[in-house]
């Protein structure tokens, strides 16, 4: 991964400064989102390990998913 990132940075270095800045913000946002997701997953795992989970039927799972993410049309 480090080699790929180094290659990408070399390619970005040849782009106009404004585009470099835009890309740096996009990368920073993506890294932050990744850290946030990893923390949510870790929190969920800790919760399950503590016995705080419950069994869901497929219907309940789909209902919860649609409530959070909107109904598929």
N, CA, C and O atoms as a CHARMM CRD file, in Angstrom:
* protein
*
  292
    1    1 UNK  N      0.82900  -1.19000   0.00000 PROA 1      0.00000
    2    1 UNK  CA     0.00000   0.00000   0.00000 PROA 1      0.00000
    3    1 UNK  C      0.86500   1.24200   0.00000 PROA 1      0.00000
    4    1 UNK  O      0.53400   2.22100  -0.67000 PROA 1      0.00000
    5    2 UNK  N      1.95200   1.22800   0.72600 PROA 2      0.00000
    6    2 UNK  CA     2.80100   2.41300   0.80600 PROA 2      0.00000
    7    2 UNK  C      3.37600   2.74000  -0.56400 PROA 2      0.00000
    8    2 UNK  O      3.48300   3.91100  -0.92700 PROA 2      0.00000
    9    3 UNK  N      3.75200   1.70500  -1.33700 PROA 3      0.00000
   10    3 UNK  CA     4.28500   1.94400  -2.68400 PROA 3      0.00000
   11    3 UNK  C      3.23200   2.58400  -3.58200 PROA 3      0.00000
   12    3 UNK  O      3.53100   3.50500  -4.34200 PROA 3      0.00000
   13    4 UNK  N      2.01200   2.09800  -3.48900 PROA 4      0.00000
   14    4 UNK  CA     0.93100   2.64300  -4.31400 PROA 4      0.00000
   15    4 UNK  C      0.66400   4.09400  -3.93700 PROA 4      0.00000
   16    4 UNK  O      0.45500   4.93800  -4.80900 PROA 4      0.00000
   17    5 UNK  N      0.67000   4.38100  -2.65300 PROA 5      0.00000
   18    5 UNK  CA     0.44800   5.74300  -2.18900 PROA 5      0.00000
   19    5 UNK  C      1.57400   6.66200  -2.66600 PROA 5      0.00000
   20    5 UNK  O      1.31800   7.80000  -3.05800 PROA 5      0.00000
   21    6 UNK  N      2.79600   6.18400  -2.63500 PROA 6      0.00000
   22    6 UNK  CA     3.93700   6.97600  -3.12000 PROA 6      0.00000
   23    6 UNK  C      3.81200   7.24900  -4.61500 PROA 6      0.00000
   24    6 UNK  O      4.09200   8.35800  -5.07000 PROA 6      0.00000
   25    7 UNK  N      3.40100   6.26100  -5.36700 PROA 7      0.00000
   26    7 UNK  CA     3.19600   6.44800  -6.81400 PROA 7      0.00000
   27    7 UNK  C      2.10600   7.48700  -7.05300 PROA 7      0.00000
   28    7 UNK  O      2.25800   8.37300  -7.89400 PROA 7      0.00000
   29    8 UNK  N      1.00900   7.37600  -6.31200 PROA 8      0.00000
   30    8 UNK  CA    -0.09900   8.32700  -6.45800 PROA 8      0.00000
   31    8 UNK  C      0.35400   9.74300  -6.12500 PROA 8      0.00000
   32    8 UNK  O     -0.01800  10.69700  -6.81000 PROA 8      0.00000
   33    9 UNK  N      1.15200   9.87800  -5.07900 PROA 9      0.00000
   34    9 UNK  CA     1.62300  11.21100  -4.68600 PROA 9      0.00000
   35    9 UNK  C      2.52800  11.81100  -5.75900 PROA 9      0.00000
   36    9 UNK  O      2.47400  13.01500  -6.01300 PROA 9      0.00000
   37   10 UNK  N      3.36000  10.97900  -6.39200 PROA 10     0.00000
   38   10 UNK  CA     4.20500  11.47700  -7.48600 PROA 10     0.00000
   39   10 UNK  C      3.34500  11.96900  -8.65100 PROA 10     0.00000
   40   10 UNK  O      3.63700  13.00200  -9.25300 PROA 10     0.00000
   41   11 UNK  N      2.29700  11.23100  -8.95900 PROA 11     0.00000
   42   11 UNK  CA     1.40800  11.63300 -10.04500 PROA 11     0.00000
   43   11 UNK  C      0.67000  12.92100  -9.69500 PROA 11     0.00000
   44   11 UNK  O      0.51600  13.80200 -10.54100 PROA 11     0.00000
   45   12 UNK  N      0.21900  13.02900  -8.46500 PROA 12     0.00000
   46   12 UNK  CA    -0.50000  14.22100  -8.02100 PROA 12     0.00000
   47   12 UNK  C      0.41900  15.43800  -8.04700 PROA 12     0.00000
   48   12 UNK  O     -0.02800  16.54700  -8.34000 PROA 12     0.00000
   49   13 UNK  N      1.68500  15.23900  -7.74500 PROA 13     0.00000
   50   13 UNK  CA     2.64000  16.34700  -7.71900 PROA 13     0.00000
   51   13 UNK  C      2.73900  17.04800  -9.08500 PROA 13     0.00000
   52   13 UNK  O      3.12000  18.21600  -9.15600 PROA 13     0.00000
   53   14 UNK  N      2.40300  16.34900 -10.14100 PROA 14     0.00000
   54   14 UNK  CA     2.44900  16.93900 -11.47500 PROA 14     0.00000
   55   14 UNK  C      1.18500  17.68000 -11.86300 PROA 14     0.00000
   56   14 UNK  O      1.11800  18.25800 -12.94800 PROA 14     0.00000
   57   15 UNK  N      0.20000  17.67600 -11.01100 PROA 15     0.00000
   58   15 UNK  CA    -1.07100  18.34600 -11.29500 PROA 15     0.00000
   59   15 UNK  C     -1.01800  19.79600 -10.81700 PROA 15     0.00000
   60   15 UNK  O     -0.16700  20.14800 -10.00100 PROA 15     0.00000
   61   16 UNK  N     -1.92900  20.64100 -11.32200 PROA 16     0.00000
   62   16 UNK  CA    -2.00100  22.02400 -10.84200 PROA 16     0.00000
   63   16 UNK  C     -2.26100  22.07400  -9.32800 PROA 16     0.00000
   64   16 UNK  O     -2.91200  21.18900  -8.77200 PROA 16     0.00000
   65   17 UNK  N     -1.75100  23.10400  -8.68400 PROA 17     0.00000
   66   17 UNK  CA    -1.83600  23.24100  -7.22900 PROA 17     0.00000
   67   17 UNK  C     -3.27400  23.18000  -6.72000 PROA 17     0.00000
   68   17 UNK  O     -3.53800  22.57000  -5.68400 PROA 17     0.00000
   69   18 UNK  N     -4.19300  23.79900  -7.43200 PROA 18     0.00000
   70   18 UNK  CA    -5.59600  23.80300  -6.98700 PROA 18     0.00000
   71   18 UNK  C     -6.16100  22.38300  -6.95900 PROA 18     0.00000
   72   18 UNK  O     -6.87400  22.00900  -6.02800 PROA 18     0.00000
   73   19 UNK  N     -5.84000  21.60800  -7.97400 PROA 19     0.00000
   74   19 UNK  CA    -6.31100  20.22400  -8.01800 PROA 19     0.00000
   75   19 UNK  C     -5.63600  19.38700  -6.92900 PROA 19     0.00000
   76   19 UNK  O     -6.27000  18.51300  -6.33700 PROA 19     0.00000
   77   20 UNK  N     -4.36300  19.64900  -6.66600 PROA 20     0.00000
   78   20 UNK  CA    -3.66200  18.95000  -5.58600 PROA 20     0.00000
   79   20 UNK  C     -4.35800  19.21300  -4.25100 PROA 20     0.00000
   80   20 UNK  O     -4.53800  18.30200  -3.44300 PROA 20     0.00000
   81   21 UNK  N     -4.73800  20.44700  -4.03500 PROA 21     0.00000
   82   21 UNK  CA    -5.41300  20.79100  -2.78200 PROA 21     0.00000
   83   21 UNK  C     -6.76100  20.09300  -2.68000 PROA 21     0.00000
   84   21 UNK  O     -7.11700  19.57100  -1.62300 PROA 21     0.00000
   85   22 UNK  N     -7.51400  20.08400  -3.78400 PROA 22     0.00000
   86   22 UNK  CA    -8.80800  19.39400  -3.78400 PROA 22     0.00000
   87   22 UNK  C     -8.62700  17.91600  -3.45500 PROA 22     0.00000
   88   22 UNK  O     -9.37300  17.35900  -2.64900 PROA 22     0.00000
   89   23 UNK  N     -7.64900  17.29000  -4.07000 PROA 23     0.00000
   90   23 UNK  CA    -7.40400  15.87500  -3.82200 PROA 23     0.00000
   91   23 UNK  C     -6.97900  15.62500  -2.37900 PROA 23     0.00000
   92   23 UNK  O     -7.36300  14.61900  -1.78100 PROA 23     0.00000
   93   24 UNK  N     -6.19500  16.53100  -1.82700 PROA 24     0.00000
   94   24 UNK  CA    -5.75800  16.34600  -0.44000 PROA 24     0.00000
   95   24 UNK  C     -6.95100  16.39800   0.51800 PROA 24     0.00000
   96   24 UNK  O     -6.99600  15.64800   1.49300 PROA 24     0.00000
   97   25 UNK  N     -7.91700  17.27900   0.24500 PROA 25     0.00000
   98   25 UNK  CA    -9.12400  17.33100   1.08200 PROA 25     0.00000
   99   25 UNK  C     -9.94100  16.05000   0.93500 PROA 25     0.00000
  100   25 UNK  O    -10.45700  15.52200   1.92000 PROA 25     0.00000
  101   26 UNK  N    -10.05700  15.55500  -0.29400 PROA 26     0.00000
  102   26 UNK  CA   -10.81100  14.32300  -0.51700 PROA 26     0.00000
  103   26 UNK  C    -10.17300  13.15300   0.21600 PROA 26     0.00000
  104   26 UNK  O    -10.86800  12.34600   0.83300 PROA 26     0.00000
  105   27 UNK  N     -8.85200  13.06200   0.14700 PROA 27     0.00000
  106   27 UNK  CA    -8.15200  11.97200   0.82700 PROA 27     0.00000
  107   27 UNK  C     -8.31800  12.09600   2.33900 PROA 27     0.00000
  108   27 UNK  O     -8.58100  11.10700   3.02200 PROA 27     0.00000
  109   28 UNK  N     -8.16400  13.29800   2.85100 PROA 28     0.00000
  110   28 UNK  CA    -8.30700  13.52500   4.29500 PROA 28     0.00000
  111   28 UNK  C     -9.71500  13.15300   4.76000 PROA 28     0.00000
  112   28 UNK  O     -9.87700  12.52600   5.80700 PROA 28     0.00000
  113   29 UNK  N    -10.72300  13.53300   3.99300 PROA 29     0.00000
  114   29 UNK  CA   -12.10800  13.19400   4.34300 PROA 29     0.00000
  115   29 UNK  C    -12.31000  11.68100   4.34100 PROA 29     0.00000
  116   29 UNK  O    -12.97400  11.13700   5.22400 PROA 29     0.00000
  117   30 UNK  N    -11.73600  11.00500   3.34400 PROA 30     0.00000
  118   30 UNK  CA   -11.88600   9.56600   3.24800 PROA 30     0.00000
  119   30 UNK  C    -11.21500   8.84900   4.41600 PROA 30     0.00000
  120   30 UNK  O    -11.75900   7.88800   4.95900 PROA 30     0.00000
  121   31 UNK  N    -10.04300   9.31900   4.79200 PROA 31     0.00000
  122   31 UNK  CA    -9.33600   8.72700   5.93100 PROA 31     0.00000
  123   31 UNK  C    -10.14400   8.94000   7.21200 PROA 31     0.00000
  124   31 UNK  O    -10.26600   8.02300   8.02500 PROA 31     0.00000
  125   32 UNK  N    -10.69000  10.13100   7.39500 PROA 32     0.00000
  126   32 UNK  CA   -11.50100  10.41600   8.58200 PROA 32     0.00000
  127   32 UNK  C    -12.73900   9.51200   8.61400 PROA 32     0.00000
  128   32 UNK  O    -13.09300   8.98500   9.66900 PROA 32     0.00000
  129   33 UNK  N    -13.38900   9.33400   7.47400 PROA 33     0.00000
  130   33 UNK  CA   -14.57000   8.48300   7.40800 PROA 33     0.00000
  131   33 UNK  C    -14.19600   7.03200   7.72300 PROA 33     0.00000
  132   33 UNK  O    -14.95200   6.32200   8.38700 PROA 33     0.00000
  133   34 UNK  N    -13.04400   6.60100   7.25000 PROA 34     0.00000
  134   34 UNK  CA   -12.57700   5.24300   7.52800 PROA 34     0.00000
  135   34 UNK  C    -12.33600   5.04300   9.01800 PROA 34     0.00000
  136   34 UNK  O    -12.72100   4.01900   9.58200 PROA 34     0.00000
  137   35 UNK  N    -11.70300   6.01300   9.64900 PROA 35     0.00000
  138   35 UNK  CA   -11.46900   5.92300  11.09800 PROA 35     0.00000
  139   35 UNK  C    -12.79000   5.88900  11.85900 PROA 35     0.00000
  140   35 UNK  O    -12.94500   5.12800  12.81400 PROA 35     0.00000
  141   36 UNK  N    -13.73400   6.71400  11.43400 PROA 36     0.00000
  142   36 UNK  CA   -15.03600   6.75100  12.10400 PROA 36     0.00000
  143   36 UNK  C    -15.74900   5.40900  11.96800 PROA 36     0.00000
  144   36 UNK  O    -16.32100   4.90500  12.93400 PROA 36     0.00000
  145   37 UNK  N    -15.71300   4.83300  10.77200 PROA 37     0.00000
  146   37 UNK  CA   -16.35900   3.53800  10.55900 PROA 37     0.00000
  147   37 UNK  C    -15.69500   2.45500  11.39000 PROA 37     0.00000
  148   37 UNK  O    -16.37900   1.62600  11.99000 PROA 37     0.00000
  149   38 UNK  N    -14.36700   2.45400  11.43200 PROA 38     0.00000
  150   38 UNK  CA   -13.65600   1.45700  12.23200 PROA 38     0.00000
  151   38 UNK  C    -14.02100   1.57500  13.71200 PROA 38     0.00000
  152   38 UNK  O    -14.15900   0.56400  14.40100 PROA 38     0.00000
  153   39 UNK  N    -14.17500   2.80000  14.19800 PROA 39     0.00000
  154   39 UNK  CA   -14.55400   2.99200  15.59700 PROA 39     0.00000
  155   39 UNK  C    -15.97300   2.48800  15.85000 PROA 39     0.00000
  156   39 UNK  O    -16.23400   1.87800  16.88800 PROA 39     0.00000
  157   40 UNK  N    -16.89100   2.73300  14.91900 PROA 40     0.00000
  158   40 UNK  CA   -18.26000   2.23800  15.08100 PROA 40     0.00000
  159   40 UNK  C    -18.29000   0.71300  15.09500 PROA 40     0.00000
  160   40 UNK  O    -19.02400   0.10300  15.87200 PROA 40     0.00000
  161   41 UNK  N    -17.48900   0.10900  14.23200 PROA 41     0.00000
  162   41 UNK  CA   -17.42500  -1.35800  14.19200 PROA 41     0.00000
  163   41 UNK  C    -16.85500  -1.88800  15.50300 PROA 41     0.00000
  164   41 UNK  O    -17.38500  -2.84300  16.07200 PROA 41     0.00000
  165   42 UNK  N    -15.78500  -1.27600  15.97900 PROA 42     0.00000
  166   42 UNK  CA   -15.17600  -1.70700  17.24600 PROA 42     0.00000
  167   42 UNK  C    -16.16400  -1.56600  18.39900 PROA 42     0.00000
  168   42 UNK  O    -16.23800  -2.43200  19.27100 PROA 42     0.00000
  169   43 UNK  N    -16.92100  -0.47000  18.39900 PROA 43     0.00000
  170   43 UNK  CA   -17.93000  -0.25400  19.44600 PROA 43     0.00000
  171   43 UNK  C    -18.99400  -1.34700  19.38400 PROA 43     0.00000
  172   43 UNK  O    -19.41300  -1.87100  20.41600 PROA 43     0.00000
  173   44 UNK  N    -19.42600  -1.68600  18.18100 PROA 44     0.00000
  174   44 UNK  CA   -20.42500  -2.74300  18.01200 PROA 44     0.00000
  175   44 UNK  C    -19.91500  -4.09000  18.48100 PROA 44     0.00000
  176   44 UNK  O    -20.64400  -4.85300  19.11400 PROA 44     0.00000
  177   45 UNK  N    -18.65700  -4.38100  18.16800 PROA 45     0.00000
  178   45 UNK  CA   -18.06200  -5.64800  18.60300 PROA 45     0.00000
  179   45 UNK  C    -17.97600  -5.69400  20.12700 PROA 45     0.00000
  180   45 UNK  O    -18.28800  -6.71600  20.73800 PROA 45     0.00000
  181   46 UNK  N    -17.55300  -4.59000  20.73900 PROA 46     0.00000
  182   46 UNK  CA   -17.49000  -4.53600  22.20200 PROA 46     0.00000
  183   46 UNK  C    -18.87800  -4.75800  22.80800 PROA 46     0.00000
  184   46 UNK  O    -19.02100  -5.45200  23.81500 PROA 46     0.00000
  185   47 UNK  N    -19.88600  -4.16700  22.19000 PROA 47     0.00000
  186   47 UNK  CA   -21.25900  -4.31400  22.65600 PROA 47     0.00000
  187   47 UNK  C    -21.70700  -5.77300  22.57100 PROA 47     0.00000
  188   47 UNK  O    -22.31900  -6.29400  23.50300 PROA 47     0.00000
  189   48 UNK  N    -21.39900  -6.42600  21.45100 PROA 48     0.00000
  190   48 UNK  CA   -21.76800  -7.83800  21.29800 PROA 48     0.00000
  191   48 UNK  C    -21.00600  -8.71100  22.28200 PROA 48     0.00000
  192   48 UNK  O    -21.57300  -9.63300  22.86800 PROA 48     0.00000
  193   49 UNK  N    -19.72100  -8.42200  22.46500 PROA 49     0.00000
  194   49 UNK  CA   -18.91800  -9.18400  23.42100 PROA 49     0.00000
  195   49 UNK  C    -19.45100  -9.04000  24.83900 PROA 49     0.00000
  196   49 UNK  O    -19.31600  -9.95500  25.65100 PROA 49     0.00000
  197   50 UNK  N    -20.05600  -7.89400  25.14000 PROA 50     0.00000
  198   50 UNK  CA   -20.61800  -7.65900  26.47100 PROA 50     0.00000
  199   50 UNK  C    -22.01300  -8.27400  26.61500 PROA 50     0.00000
  200   50 UNK  O    -22.64700  -8.14200  27.66200 PROA 50     0.00000
  201   51 UNK  N    -22.48600  -8.94400  25.56400 PROA 51     0.00000
  202   51 UNK  CA   -23.78500  -9.59700  25.62200 PROA 51     0.00000
  203   51 UNK  C    -24.96000  -8.67200  25.40200 PROA 51     0.00000
  204   51 UNK  O    -26.08700  -9.00600  25.76800 PROA 51     0.00000
  205   52 UNK  N    -24.72000  -7.52000  24.81200 PROA 52     0.00000
  206   52 UNK  CA   -25.79500  -6.54400  24.61900 PROA 52     0.00000
  207   52 UNK  C    -26.53300  -6.71700  23.29300 PROA 52     0.00000
  208   52 UNK  O    -27.43900  -5.94000  22.99300 PROA 52     0.00000
  209   53 UNK  N    -26.16900  -7.70500  22.50500 PROA 53     0.00000
  210   53 UNK  CA   -26.82400  -7.92100  21.21400 PROA 53     0.00000
  211   53 UNK  C    -28.13100  -8.66200  21.36500 PROA 53     0.00000
  212   53 UNK  O    -28.45000  -9.18000  22.43500 PROA 53     0.00000
  213   54 UNK  N    -28.87900  -8.70800  20.28800 PROA 54     0.00000
  214   54 UNK  CA   -30.12400  -9.47700  20.28300 PROA 54     0.00000
  215   54 UNK  C    -30.30000 -10.11600  18.91700 PROA 54     0.00000
  216   54 UNK  O    -29.74700  -9.64200  17.92500 PROA 54     0.00000
  217   55 UNK  N    -31.05300 -11.16900  18.87100 PROA 55     0.00000
  218   55 UNK  CA   -31.30700 -11.88100  17.63000 PROA 55     0.00000
  219   55 UNK  C    -32.33600 -11.12400  16.80200 PROA 55     0.00000
  220   55 UNK  O    -33.34100 -10.64500  17.32800 PROA 55     0.00000
  221   56 UNK  N    -32.07400 -11.01900  15.49800 PROA 56     0.00000
  222   56 UNK  CA   -33.01400 -10.37700  14.58000 PROA 56     0.00000
  223   56 UNK  C    -33.45500 -11.37600  13.52700 PROA 56     0.00000
  224   56 UNK  O    -32.66500 -12.19800  13.06400 PROA 56     0.00000
  225   57 UNK  N    -34.72300 -11.29700  13.15500 PROA 57     0.00000
  226   57 UNK  CA   -35.17800 -12.07300  12.00400 PROA 57     0.00000
  227   57 UNK  C    -34.76800 -11.31400  10.74900 PROA 57     0.00000
  228   57 UNK  O    -34.41900 -10.13600  10.81700 PROA 57     0.00000
  229   58 UNK  N    -34.81100 -11.97400   9.63100 PROA 58     0.00000
  230   58 UNK  CA   -34.48300 -11.31600   8.36800 PROA 58     0.00000
  231   58 UNK  C    -35.40700 -10.13800   8.13700 PROA 58     0.00000
  232   58 UNK  O    -34.97000  -9.08000   7.68700 PROA 58     0.00000
  233   59 UNK  N    -36.67200 -10.31400   8.44000 PROA 59     0.00000
  234   59 UNK  CA   -37.65400  -9.23700   8.26200 PROA 59     0.00000
  235   59 UNK  C    -37.30600  -8.03000   9.12700 PROA 59     0.00000
  236   59 UNK  O    -37.37100  -6.89200   8.66200 PROA 59     0.00000
  237   60 UNK  N    -36.93500  -8.27400  10.38500 PROA 60     0.00000
  238   60 UNK  CA   -36.54700  -7.17600  11.28700 PROA 60     0.00000
  239   60 UNK  C    -35.28600  -6.48100  10.79000 PROA 60     0.00000
  240   60 UNK  O    -35.18200  -5.25600  10.84800 PROA 60     0.00000
  241   61 UNK  N    -34.33200  -7.26400  10.30300 PROA 61     0.00000
  242   61 UNK  CA   -33.09000  -6.70900   9.78600 PROA 61     0.00000
  243   61 UNK  C    -33.35500  -5.79800   8.59300 PROA 61     0.00000
  244   61 UNK  O    -32.83200  -4.68500   8.53200 PROA 61     0.00000
  245   62 UNK  N    -34.16100  -6.26100   7.65100 PROA 62     0.00000
  246   62 UNK  CA   -34.49900  -5.44900   6.47900 PROA 62     0.00000
  247   62 UNK  C    -35.27500  -4.19500   6.86300 PROA 62     0.00000
  248   62 UNK  O    -35.04500  -3.12500   6.30000 PROA 62     0.00000
  249   63 UNK  N    -36.18700  -4.32200   7.81600 PROA 63     0.00000
  250   63 UNK  CA   -36.96400  -3.17300   8.27400 PROA 63     0.00000
  251   63 UNK  C    -36.03700  -2.11500   8.87100 PROA 63     0.00000
  252   63 UNK  O    -36.17600  -0.92800   8.57700 PROA 63     0.00000
  253   64 UNK  N    -35.09300  -2.54500   9.70700 PROA 64     0.00000
  254   64 UNK  CA   -34.13800  -1.62000  10.32000 PROA 64     0.00000
  255   64 UNK  C    -33.24000  -0.98200   9.25800 PROA 64     0.00000
  256   64 UNK  O    -32.96900   0.21800   9.30800 PROA 64     0.00000
  257   65 UNK  N    -32.78300  -1.78300   8.30700 PROA 65     0.00000
  258   65 UNK  CA   -31.93300  -1.26600   7.23500 PROA 65     0.00000
  259   65 UNK  C    -32.66900  -0.19800   6.42300 PROA 65     0.00000
  260   65 UNK  O    -32.11700   0.86400   6.13700 PROA 65     0.00000
  261   66 UNK  N    -33.91000  -0.48900   6.05800 PROA 66     0.00000
  262   66 UNK  CA   -34.68500   0.47400   5.26200 PROA 66     0.00000
  263   66 UNK  C    -34.98500   1.74200   6.04200 PROA 66     0.00000
  264   66 UNK  O    -35.03000   2.83100   5.47000 PROA 66     0.00000
  265   67 UNK  N    -35.19100   1.60400   7.34500 PROA 67     0.00000
  266   67 UNK  CA   -35.43100   2.76500   8.18000 PROA 67     0.00000
  267   67 UNK  C    -34.19700   3.68400   8.19700 PROA 67     0.00000
  268   67 UNK  O    -34.31600   4.90800   8.14300 PROA 67     0.00000
  269   68 UNK  N    -33.02700   3.06900   8.27100 PROA 68     0.00000
  270   68 UNK  CA   -31.79300   3.84900   8.32300 PROA 68     0.00000
  271   68 UNK  C    -31.36400   4.39500   6.96800 PROA 68     0.00000
  272   68 UNK  O    -30.83800   5.50400   6.87700 PROA 68     0.00000
  273   69 UNK  N    -31.59000   3.61000   5.91200 PROA 69     0.00000
  274   69 UNK  CA   -31.00900   3.95500   4.60900 PROA 69     0.00000
  275   69 UNK  C    -32.03300   4.25900   3.52800 PROA 69     0.00000
  276   69 UNK  O    -31.66100   4.51300   2.38300 PROA 69     0.00000
  277   70 UNK  N    -33.27200   4.23900   3.85700 PROA 70     0.00000
  278   70 UNK  CA   -34.31100   4.53200   2.87700 PROA 70     0.00000
  279   70 UNK  C    -34.75100   3.27900   2.15000 PROA 70     0.00000
  280   70 UNK  O    -33.97300   2.34600   1.94800 PROA 70     0.00000
  281   71 UNK  N    -36.01000   3.27800   1.76400 PROA 71     0.00000
  282   71 UNK  CA   -36.57400   2.12000   1.08700 PROA 71     0.00000
  283   71 UNK  C    -36.10100   2.07800  -0.35300 PROA 71     0.00000
  284   71 UNK  O    -36.07000   3.09500  -1.04500 PROA 71     0.00000
  285   72 UNK  N    -35.73300   0.88200  -0.79000 PROA 72     0.00000
  286   72 UNK  CA   -35.30500   0.69400  -2.17500 PROA 72     0.00000
  287   72 UNK  C    -36.51300   0.75800  -3.07900 PROA 72     0.00000
  288   72 UNK  O    -37.55700   0.17300  -2.79300 PROA 72     0.00000
  289   73 UNK  N    -36.35600   1.47900  -4.18000 PROA 73     0.00000
  290   73 UNK  CA   -37.49500   1.63900  -5.10400 PROA 73     0.00000
  291   73 UNK  C    -37.36700   0.71600  -6.27400 PROA 73     0.00000
  292   73 UNK  O    -38.22900   0.71000  -7.15300 PROA 73     0.00000
